[in-house]
Amino acid sequence: MNLNLTNKVILITGGAKGIGAGITRAFAEEGAVACILGRNAKEADEIIAEQAIKGTRVESYSIEMTDEATIQKAIEEIMAAHGHIDAVINNAGGNDAIGLRHGTNDFRQSLEKNIVSCFALVHHALDPLIASRGVIINIGSKCSVTGQGGTSGYAASKGAMNALTREWALDLAKYGIRVNCVIPAEVITPLYDRWLAQAPDPAMAREQLNQTIPFERRTTTVAEIADSVVFLTSPKSSHTTGQLIFVDGGYVHLDRACTHSTTHLKAS
C-alpha cells in the first residue's frame, strides 16, 4: 500500500533508539524525510548510515527536550532546510520511577521531561503544521490508564498526554490537523531486554510477561507500534483524530482472567 508519505518531513523525538528508532525507520522506508530530534548524535548517526545504504533519508537535529531554546532552533533549521513540517511524533521520554517518596522538585522535573517538552515542541512547530495541515502523534503508555505503582511523574505525564491528545484534536481541527495517541503496553526494546536480563531466571521472567498478554501470548514488537504510527500519520487515516489507540495485544482492556497461565487465547 502506498501511504502517500513521500517527501513528507516528519519530526520524531527520541527517534534514535527503542520504539523511536523503529518509527524513524518505518517513516524513512515510506519515502518520508525522518528527522530525529534528540541528544544522542552517535545513535542517530548509526541510523542515518544504515538507512543511507537503503537510499532512504534520515536527518538528525541535536536538541535537549527540556531546553526550549534548542527545540526552537531545531524547528528553524528544519524549516530552512525543507520549508515545511508535516508531522510531529512525540516519542521522547522515559519511565523515571519518580514516586511519592521523591520530592516535588523531582516530580516537576519528570513532568518537564515527559510532557512539558511535548507542549514546547508542538508550540514551536504549530505554524508549520497549520501550513501543511499536518499530523501530531503522541506515544503514550499503559500506565496512563492502569497505574503502575512507584512512578507518579511518568503516569501523570502520560495521563496528561491522553488529555492533550483530545484537547489538541479539538483545538486544531479547524486547521485540518489530526491528533492521535498510540499507547503501547509491553514492547521489547533494548532497555526492556536489559531489565529482563537482571531477573534471577530471565527466560521465566520473559515467559511470565508473555502470559500477561492475551493475544498470541507475546509482547508487541517495535515494528507493530511503528506501523501503527505511520498509518495514522498517513492520508489513509484521514478522518481519525482525537483517538487513544492501544497497540498492546489486548493487555489493557481484556478481562484480567485472560492473563492467567491456564487460559489460552492462541490463534488456531
MARZA-795692 format. One line per field, with one value per residue (C-alpha): residue in three letters; x, z, y; residue number from 1. Coordinates in steps of 0.001 Angstrom, whole numbers, always signed. Layout:
residuo (ala|...)
u (X|...)
w (Z|...)
v (Y|...)
num (NUM|...)
***
This chain:
residuo (met|asn|leu|asn|leu|thr|asn|lys|val|ile|leu|ile|thr|gly|gly|ala|lys|gly|ile|gly|ala|gly|ile|thr|arg|ala|phe|ala|glu|glu|gly|ala|val|ala|cys|ile|leu|gly|arg|asn|ala|lys|glu|ala|asp|glu|ile|ile|ala|glu|gln|ala|ile|lys|gly|thr|arg|val|glu|ser|tyr|ser|ile|glu|met|thr|asp|glu|ala|thr|ile|gln|lys|ala|ile|glu|glu|ile|met|ala|ala|his|gly|his|ile|asp|ala|val|ile|asn|asn|ala|gly|gly|asn|asp|ala|ile|gly|leu|arg|his|gly|thr|asn|asp|phe|arg|gln|ser|leu|glu|lys|asn|ile|val|ser|cys|phe|ala|leu|val|his|his|ala|leu|asp|pro|leu|ile|ala|ser|arg|gly|val|ile|ile|asn|ile|gly|ser|lys|cys|ser|val|thr|gly|gln|gly|gly|thr|ser|gly|tyr|ala|ala|ser|lys|gly|ala|met|asn|ala|leu|thr|arg|glu|trp|ala|leu|asp|leu|ala|lys|tyr|gly|ile|arg|val|asn|cys|val|ile|pro|ala|glu|val|ile|thr|pro|leu|tyr|asp|arg|trp|leu|ala|gln|ala|pro|asp|pro|ala|met|ala|arg|glu|gln|leu|asn|gln|thr|ile|pro|phe|glu|arg|arg|thr|thr|thr|val|ala|glu|ile|ala|asp|ser|val|val|phe|leu|thr|ser|pro|lys|ser|ser|his|thr|thr|gly|gln|leu|ile|phe|val|asp|gly|gly|tyr|val|his|leu|asp|arg|ala|cys|thr|his|ser|thr|thr|his|leu|lys|ala|ser)
u (+0|+1299|+745|+1492|+4238|+6976|+8977|+6865|+9008|+8403|+9860|+10450|+11633|+13853|+13972|+17368|+16607|+13915|+10409|+11582|+14193|+11553|+9323|+12217|+12997|+9346|+8884|+12162|+11173|+7903|+9923|+9476|+12259|+12613|+14109|+15453|+15257|+17381|+20621|+22477|+24129|+26107|+22987|+21336|+24375|+24199|+20601|+21459|+24299|+22141|+19316|+21651|+22632|+18950|+18655|+16255|+16516|+17110|+18383|+19487|+18930|+20582|+18231|+17676|+13935|+13936|+15730|+13137|+15751|+17210|+13728|+13069|+16460|+15812|+12447|+14109|+16829|+14321|+12190|+15269|+16269|+12851|+10329|+7654|+6918|+4214|+4088|+5379|+5789|+6098|+8004|+10820|+10572|+11103|+9698|+11896|+10235|+9585|+7129|+5549|+8731|+10525|+10437|+8212|+11206|+11836|+8164|+8368|+11461|+9657|+6780|+9245|+10889|+7807|+5038|+6094|+8661|+5862|+3905|+7017|+7699|+4144|+4058|+7138|+6086|+2485|+2649|+4386|+1868|-1009|+509|+792|-2464|-170|-444|+547|+1030|+1710|+3283|+1589|+1786|-496|+187|-1858|-4985|-3890|-1492|+1773|+2977|+6030|+6009|+3826|+5710|+5590|+1984|+843|+2678|+1135|-2304|-1826|-738|-4059|-5917|-3806|-4417|-8119|-7664|-5339|-7532|-10430|-8331|-6615|-9460|-10247|-6779|-7162|-4615|-5264|-4000|-3930|-2166|-675|-479|+1843|+1872|+4688|+7199|+10628|+13224|+16954|+16191|+13497|+15851|+18442|+15784|+14686|+18308|+18595|+15923|+17093|+15676|+15434|+13698|+10999|+10575|+10028|+7509|+5624|+5495|+4179|+1409|+31|-805|-3964|-3363|-800|+867|+3666|+4888|+4177|+7019|+8599|+7597|+3928|+3990|+5870|+3498|+514|+2132|+2953|-562|-2182|+97|-797|-3754|-5110|-6213|-7657|-10752|-9231|-8498|-8670|-8235|-6320|-5259|-3968|-1499|-995|-2359|-5334|-3203|-5157|-8785|-9373|-10530|-7815|-8833|-7286|-3838|-3988|-1462|-4128|-6207|-5246|-6209|-3732|-4603|-5664)
w (+0|-903|+2174|+280|+2662|+73|+891|+3956|+6736|+9950|+13331|+15738|+19237|+20751|+17281|+17598|+19954|+21070|+19783|+18368|+16176|+14828|+13989|+12267|+10115|+9202|+8001|+6070|+4305|+3240|+1491|+4125|+5457|+9002|+11286|+14580|+17432|+20395|+22263|+21269|+17981|+17831|+17893|+15316|+13043|+13113|+11848|+9228|+7906|+7948|+6055|+3570|+2316|+1525|-172|+2409|+4155|+7855|+9406|+12934|+14899|+18281|+20997|+24717|+25164|+28436|+26782|+24822|+23025|+21360|+20284|+18658|+16946|+15514|+14106|+12438|+10942|+9599|+8060|+6480|+5022|+3824|+4010|+5602|+8530|+8016|+11283|+14845|+16705|+20451|+21436|+23757|+27498|+29989|+32988|+35611|+38652|+40391|+43097|+46203|+48258|+45908|+46379|+44481|+42521|+41205|+40239|+38390|+36508|+35454|+34087|+32285|+30601|+29783|+28926|+29079|+26370|+24116|+24568|+23776|+20551|+19261|+20261|+18174|+15259|+15216|+12362|+10010|+10983|+10250|+6874|+5948|+7582|+9458|+11959|+15593|+17041|+20752|+22087|+25363|+27932|+29528|+32947|+31907|+32378|+34509|+37011|+37646|+41125|+42089|+39037|+39771|+37448|+34394|+34996|+35445|+32275|+30202|+31627|+30583|+27146|+26713|+27699|+25433|+22527|+22711|+23602|+20656|+18315|+19081|+19160|+15845|+13865|+12294|+10715|+9361|+11845|+13161|+16594|+17918|+20630|+20193|+23511|+23899|+26856|+26786|+23970|+23976|+23409|+24243|+27579|+28366|+27369|+29862|+32572|+31895|+31917|+35541|+36672|+38516|+35634|+32536|+30431|+33056|+33507|+29776|+29692|+32651|+30814|+27691|+29727|+30683|+27039|+25809|+22059|+20947|+24394|+23245|+23618|+20996|+18563|+17919|+14265|+15213|+17116|+14276|+11594|+13557|+13912|+10207|+9162|+11495|+10093|+6518|+4455|+4619|+8145|+7049|+9290|+12503|+15211|+18987|+19441|+22059|+20145|+22179|+20294|+23051|+22205|+24497|+27579|+28931|+28079|+28032|+31174|+33769|+33742|+30283|+31771|+33892|+32732|+32324|+29936|+26272|+23520|+20937|+17277|+15755)
v (+0|+3453|+5605|+8829|+9931|+10502|+13671|+14424|+15928|+14016|+15044|+12135|+12952|+10287|+8767|+7105|+4229|+1824|+2493|+5823|+4149|+1791|+4759|+6548|+3515|+2978|+6550|+6525|+3334|+5003|+7702|+10384|+12620|+11268|+13918|+12590|+15098|+14061|+14441|+11273|+12140|+8876|+6689|+8929|+8752|+4945|+5007|+7627|+5453|+2320|+3996|+5704|+2261|+1676|+5039|+6457|+9823|+10299|+13518|+14357|+17555|+17847|+19057|+18698|+18275|+20222|+23166|+25111|+27205|+24100|+22998|+26362|+26301|+22825|+23911|+26899|+24677|+22163|+24891|+26459|+23080|+21878|+24696|+22542|+20219|+17612|+15693|+15681|+12385|+12977|+9860|+11016|+10446|+7699|+5913|+7532|+5914|+9239|+8213|+9706|+9317|+11678|+15417|+17806|+19097|+15564|+15376|+18692|+17548|+14368|+16435|+18731|+15764|+13734|+16219|+19873|+19138|+17819|+21022|+23080|+21196|+21468|+25150|+25942|+23700|+24925|+27433|+24962|+22275|+24658|+25485|+21799|+20634|+18310|+15489|+15033|+11561|+11166|+7971|+7165|+4396|+1847|+3382|+6421|+4306|+1350|+2860|+1071|+1950|+3972|+6229|+9253|+11602|+9358|+8259|+11859|+12882|+10107|+10815|+14433|+13236|+11432|+14597|+16811|+14446|+15194|+18857|+19439|+17386|+19718|+22880|+22155|+20565|+23937|+23862|+20344|+18984|+15485|+14409|+10845|+8871|+5390|+3574|+578|-1792|-4348|-3816|-5432|-2743|-2977|-1268|-3837|-6655|-5376|-5248|-8840|-9988|-8873|-11338|-14490|-16539|-14277|-16936|-17457|-13710|-13321|-16171|-14699|-11390|-13115|-14716|-11289|-10541|-12284|-12126|-14724|-14694|-12419|-8878|-6246|-5643|-2259|-2647|-3064|+229|+1943|+662|+1964|+5380|+5567|+4555|+7104|+9802|+8945|+10218|+6656|+7606|+10932|+11014|+9662|+12221|+12537|+8792|+6828|+3733|+793|-1378|-3918|-7368|-6758|-6130|-3166|-3825|-7574|-9314|-9979|-13637|-13799|-13278|-16430|-19001|-21700|-19564|-19869|-17453|-18653|-18391|-21688)
num (1|2|3|4|5|6|7|8|9|10|11|12|13|14|15|16|17|18|19|20|21|22|23|24|25|26|27|28|29|30|31|32|33|34|35|36|37|38|39|40|41|42|43|44|45|46|47|48|49|50|51|52|53|54|55|56|57|58|59|60|61|62|63|64|65|66|67|68|69|70|71|72|73|74|75|76|77|78|79|80|81|82|83|84|85|86|87|88|89|90|91|92|93|94|95|96|97|98|99|100|101|102|103|104|105|106|107|108|109|110|111|112|113|114|115|116|117|118|119|120|121|122|123|124|125|126|127|128|129|130|131|132|133|134|135|136|137|138|139|140|141|142|143|144|145|146|147|148|149|150|151|152|153|154|155|156|157|158|159|160|161|162|163|164|165|166|167|168|169|170|171|172|173|174|175|176|177|178|179|180|181|182|183|184|185|186|187|188|189|190|191|192|193|194|195|196|197|198|199|200|201|202|203|204|205|206|207|208|209|210|211|212|213|214|215|216|217|218|219|220|221|222|223|224|225|226|227|228|229|230|231|232|233|234|235|236|237|238|239|240|241|242|243|244|245|246|247|248|249|250|251|252|253|254|255|256|257|258|259|260|261|262|263|264|265|266|267|268)
***
